Amino acid sequence: MMATSAAAQDLVDAGWGVVTAVTDGDTLVLEQGLVVRLVGIQAPKLPLGRAGFEQQPLAPEAKAALAAMTLGKRVRLSFGGLQTDRYGRALAHLHVEGVDGELWVQGEMVRLGLARVYSFKDNRTMVGELLEVEAEARTANRGIWALAYFAIRQVEDTGDYLDRFEVVEGRVLAAEQVGGRIYLNFGADWRTDFTVSVAPGDTGLFEKAGIDLLSLAGQRIRVRGWSRNFNGPVIDLTHPEQLESLGL
């Protein structure tokens, strides 16, 4: 798919390169040795030599799809936020020359159902567009969305899916602010039930986006992030794109 939205105008051109290797469904290498992590998405992961790491479903298919799109081809990089990660990888959007224009690789991987939206507060450009593409792929049960492994979790099931990236839906029972931190509670017992947490330093981004976190009590929402255990399952939100309102 093409990146033609207004947000695409905020991307900063970072030059061209030829893809010489594909590591997995969201990482590749250019001829000059630069490792590129496709920012804004997460494809099913391969072990890649990590001891005890279980291969995720459709990981080989995601790698093959990215290779078919990019391997041996000239690609254009663009940045929409933080440009490199702690491993020295370029955090870039990738565009491939095609007959009908440039193919936006992130959008195409999500459209195929071979990646889901995975964003950070220092790299938010185009995330809204990716969420729209993901919603269409999910509705069509395409790729990962046909598999229980990647299913959207209901809040009552979150305790079974800790220490991994998850997408969770549920109704906010209560919203409160404690010492500057905002908590969205989805159950009667905050010590055991699923909770969403927003740190004091991150609430401003939600305010700027017009999201009143404390007004979400009683509403159904969808959140995404790393699910961890701290007085029950919790996901920390750092930026608005991690939260989608599903209405009443």
C-alpha positions in Angstrom: 0.0 0.0 0.0 1.0 3.6 -0.5 1.7 6.1 2.3 -0.3 9.0 1.1 -1.9 10.5 4.2 -1.1 14.0 5.7 1.0 12.3 8.3 3.3 10.9 5.6 4.3 14.5 4.9 6.0 14.6 8.4 8.4 11.8 7.4 12.0 12.9 6.9 13.7 11.4 3.8 16.8 9.4 4.9 18.2 8.3 1.5 18.3 5.0 -0.4 19.9 1.6 -0.1 19.7 -1.9 -1.5 18.5 -4.7 0.8 21.0 -7.5 1.0 19.5 -9.6 3.8 16.3 -10.1 5.7 16.6 -11.1 9.3 12.9 -11.7 10.2 9.5 -10.1 9.4 10.5 -6.6 10.6 14.3 -6.4 10.4 16.6 -6.2 7.4 20.1 -5.2 6.3 21.2 -2.8 3.6 24.3 -3.2 1.4 26.3 -0.7 3.5 25.7 -2.9 6.5 23.0 -0.7 8.1 20.5 -2.8 10.0 17.0 -1.4 9.7 14.2 -2.1 12.2 10.8 -1.4 10.5 9.4 1.1 13.0 5.8 1.0 14.1 5.2 -2.7 13.6 6.0 -6.0 15.1 6.0 -9.2 13.0 5.9 -12.7 14.5 9.3 -13.4 15.9 11.9 -16.1 15.1 14.3 -17.5 17.7 17.4 -16.2 15.9 19.7 -18.2 18.2 18.1 -17.0 21.5 18.1 -19.9 23.9 14.6 -20.9 25.1 12.8 -18.6 22.7 9.8 -20.2 21.1 9.2 -19.4 17.5 5.9 -17.5 17.0 3.3 -18.7 14.6 3.7 -17.3 11.0 7.2 -16.0 11.7 8.8 -17.8 8.7 5.9 -16.6 6.5 6.4 -13.0 7.7 10.1 -13.2 6.9 9.4 -14.6 3.5 6.9 -11.9 2.7 9.3 -9.1 3.7 12.0 -10.8 1.6 9.7 -11.0 -1.4 9.0 -7.3 -1.1 12.5 -6.0 -0.5 15.4 -8.4 -0.9 17.7 -7.2 -3.7 15.6 -4.1 -4.2 16.4 -0.5 -3.9 14.5 1.0 -1.0 14.0 4.5 0.4 14.2 5.1 4.1 12.4 7.8 6.1 12.2 8.8 9.7 9.3 9.9 11.8 10.8 10.1 15.2 13.8 8.6 17.1 16.2 7.5 14.3 18.2 4.7 16.0 17.7 2.3 18.9 20.1 1.2 21.6 21.4 -1.5 19.3 22.3 0.9 16.6 19.5 -0.1 14.2 17.9 2.5 12.1 14.2 3.0 13.1 12.9 3.7 9.7 9.8 3.6 7.5 10.7 1.7 4.3 9.4 2.4 0.8 10.0 0.2 -2.3 9.8 1.5 -5.8 6.9 -0.1 -7.8 5.0 0.2 -11.0 2.3 2.3 -9.4 4.6 4.3 -7.1 6.2 3.5 -3.8 5.0 0.6 -1.7 5.0 1.4 2.0 6.5 -1.7 3.5 5.1 -1.3 7.0 1.6 -0.8 5.7 1.8 -3.8 3.4 3.0 -6.1 6.2 0.2 -5.1 8.4 -2.4 -5.3 5.6 -1.3 -8.9 4.9 -1.8 -9.8 8.6 1.9 -10.5 9.0 2.6 -7.8 11.6 0.7 -5.7 14.1 1.1 -2.2 15.3 3.8 -1.7 17.9 4.7 1.9 18.7 6.6 4.0 21.1 6.1 7.6 22.3 9.3 8.8 20.6 8.2 7.3 17.2 4.5 8.0 16.5 4.4 9.2 13.0 2.1 7.1 10.8 0.9 4.9 13.7 -2.7 6.1 13.2 -2.6 5.0 9.6 -1.2 1.6 10.6 -4.0 1.2 13.2 -6.5 1.7 10.4 -4.8 -0.9 8.2 -4.6 -3.3 11.1 -8.3 -3.0 11.8 -9.1 -4.0 8.3 -6.8 -7.0 8.4 -8.3 -8.1 11.7 -11.8 -7.8 10.4 -10.8 -10.0 7.5 -9.1 -12.6 9.8 -6.1 -12.2 7.7 -2.8 -13.8 8.7 -2.1 -13.6 12.4 -5.6 -12.5 13.1 -6.9 -15.9 12.4 -4.8 -17.4 15.1 -5.5 -17.7 18.8 -1.9 -16.9 19.7 -2.4 -13.3 18.5 -6.1 -12.9 19.4 -7.3 -9.7 21.2 -7.5 -10.7 24.9 -10.4 -10.0 27.2 -9.4 -8.5 30.6 -10.4 -11.6 32.5 -7.9 -13.7 30.5 -4.9 -11.4 30.8 -3.3 -13.3 33.7 -2.6 -16.1 31.3 -0.6 -13.8 28.9 2.1 -12.1 30.9 5.6 -10.9 29.8 4.6 -10.5 26.2 3.1 -7.9 23.9 -0.7 -8.0 24.0 -3.8 -6.2 22.7 -6.5 -6.2 25.4 -10.2 -5.1 25.3 -12.5 -4.4 28.3 -14.7 -1.9 30.1 -13.0 0.5 32.6 -14.6 0.0 36.0 -12.9 2.9 37.6 -10.3 5.6 36.8 -8.3 7.4 39.5 -5.2 9.5 39.9 -2.8 8.6 42.7 0.3 10.7 43.2 0.2 11.9 39.6 -0.1 8.4 38.1 -3.4 7.5 36.5 -4.9 4.0 36.9 -7.6 2.5 34.8 -9.1 -0.4 36.8 -11.0 -3.2 35.0 -12.0 -5.2 38.0 -13.1 -4.8 41.6 -9.8 -5.7 43.1 -6.9 -3.7 41.8 -4.5 -6.1 43.5 -5.4 -9.0 41.2 -7.4 -7.6 38.3 -6.2 -6.1 35.0 -5.0 -2.5 35.3 -3.8 0.2 32.9 -1.2 2.6 34.3 -0.1 6.0 32.9 3.0 7.6 34.5 2.9 11.3 35.5 5.4 12.2 32.8 3.2 10.6 30.1 -0.2 12.1 30.9 0.5 15.3 28.9 0.5 13.5 25.6 -3.0 12.2 26.2 -4.2 15.6 27.2 -2.7 17.1 24.1 -4.5 14.5 22.0 -7.8 15.5 23.7 -8.0 12.3 25.8 -9.3 12.7 29.3 -8.1 9.5 30.9 -10.2 10.0 34.1 -13.4 10.2 32.0 -12.9 6.7 30.7 -14.7 5.0 33.6 -17.6 3.0 32.2 -16.3 3.0 28.7 -14.9 0.1 26.6 -11.4 0.6 25.4 -8.7 -1.4 23.6 -5.1 -1.0 24.8 -1.8 -2.5 23.6 1.6 -2.9 25.2 3.8 -5.2 27.2 1.7 -7.2 29.7 3.5 -7.6 33.0 2.5 -8.6 36.6 2.4 -6.0 39.3 -0.6 -6.4 41.6 -2.2 -8.4 38.8 -1.8 -8.0 35.1 -0.9 -4.4 34.0 -0.1 -2.6 30.8 1.7 0.8 30.9 0.5 3.4 28.4 3.0 6.0 27.3 1.3 7.6 24.3 -2.3 7.9 22.9 -1.9 5.5 20.0 -1.8 2.7 22.5 -5.4 3.4 23.4 -8.5 3.0 21.3 -12.0 4.0 22.4 -14.7 1.4 21.7 -17.5 3.5 23.0 -20.1 2.6 25.7 
